[in-house]
Amino acid sequence: MSKIDYQALREKAEKATKGSYIVGHTSVNQHGNLTGVFVCQKWKGEPGGVIAECHVNCLVETDVQAYANAEFIAAFNPNVALALLDERERNQQYIKRRDQENEEIALTVG
């Protein structure tokens, strides 16, 4: 896996549509086959404006996969991404403090 650019990820999450996401409507073709699952902004507990559509195609071959993709996008919304990035930052600061404390102890014990 390539290196993650956490700052770029934060900037993208901050620019994305705010609020919770939910799996919403679906689209079907003339034969009644599922062609896509919509990820919507959650509004009063119900699907609101469409954020993304997960298509069924040659790479996403089943309805189950399309729903799983939509559920992942809905679950990993910008609020969640920002919360995880904040938690990572707090952890990085904690590690830095502990490293400094350990260094001071090592110098004292000598």
C-alpha positions in Angstrom: 0.0 0.0 0.0 1.3 3.5 -0.8 1.9 6.1 1.9 -1.3 7.8 3.1 -1.4 11.6 2.9 -3.3 12.3 6.1 -3.5 16.0 5.5 -4.9 15.6 2.0 -7.4 13.1 3.4 -8.5 15.6 6.1 -8.9 18.4 3.5 -11.1 16.1 1.3 -13.2 15.1 4.3 -13.7 18.7 5.3 -14.8 19.7 1.8 -17.3 16.8 1.5 -21.0 16.9 2.3 -21.4 17.1 6.0 -23.7 14.9 8.1 -24.5 11.2 8.4 -24.9 9.1 5.3 -27.4 6.3 4.8 -28.1 3.7 2.1 -31.1 4.9 0.3 -32.8 4.3 -3.0 -32.0 1.8 -5.7 -32.2 1.9 -9.5 -33.3 -1.0 -11.6 -33.3 -1.6 -15.3 -36.2 -2.5 -17.6 -35.8 -6.1 -16.7 -36.1 -5.5 -13.0 -32.4 -6.1 -12.3 -30.6 -3.9 -9.8 -28.2 -1.4 -11.5 -27.3 0.8 -8.6 -27.6 1.6 -4.9 -27.7 5.2 -3.8 -25.8 6.6 -0.8 -27.7 9.6 0.6 -27.3 12.2 3.2 -29.4 11.2 6.2 -32.2 13.7 6.8 -34.6 13.2 9.7 -33.6 9.6 9.8 -34.5 9.0 6.2 -32.5 9.1 2.9 -32.1 12.7 1.7 -30.0 14.1 -1.1 -27.9 11.6 -3.1 -24.2 11.6 -2.4 -23.0 8.7 -4.5 -24.3 5.7 -6.5 -22.7 2.2 -6.3 -23.3 0.5 -9.7 -23.6 -3.2 -10.5 -21.2 -3.8 -13.4 -18.5 -6.2 -14.6 -16.4 -5.6 -11.4 -19.3 -5.4 -9.0 -21.2 -8.4 -10.1 -23.8 -8.9 -7.5 -26.5 -7.0 -5.7 -24.9 -8.0 -2.4 -21.6 -6.4 -3.5 -23.3 -3.2 -4.6 -25.1 -2.9 -1.2 -21.9 -3.7 0.7 -20.1 -0.9 -1.2 -22.9 1.5 -0.4 -23.0 0.5 3.2 -19.2 1.0 3.5 -19.4 4.5 1.9 -22.4 5.4 4.2 -20.5 4.1 7.3 -17.2 5.8 6.4 -18.6 9.3 5.9 -16.6 12.5 6.3 -17.6 12.8 10.0 -16.1 9.3 10.7 -13.0 10.0 8.7 -12.4 13.3 10.6 -13.0 11.6 13.9 -10.4 8.9 13.0 -7.9 11.4 11.8 -8.4 13.4 15.1 -7.9 10.2 17.1 -4.7 9.4 15.1 -3.4 12.9 15.8 -4.0 12.5 19.6 -2.3 9.2 19.5 0.7 10.6 17.6 1.0 13.4 20.2 0.7 10.9 23.1 3.5 8.8 21.5 5.7 11.9 21.1 5.2 12.9 24.8 6.0 9.3 25.9 9.1 9.2 23.8 10.3 12.5 25.3 9.6 11.2 28.8 11.5 8.0 28.1 14.4 10.0 26.7 14.5 12.1 29.9 14.4 9.0 32.1 17.2 7.5 30.0 19.3 10.6 30.5 18.7 10.7 34.2 19.4 7.0 34.7 22.3 7.3 32.4 
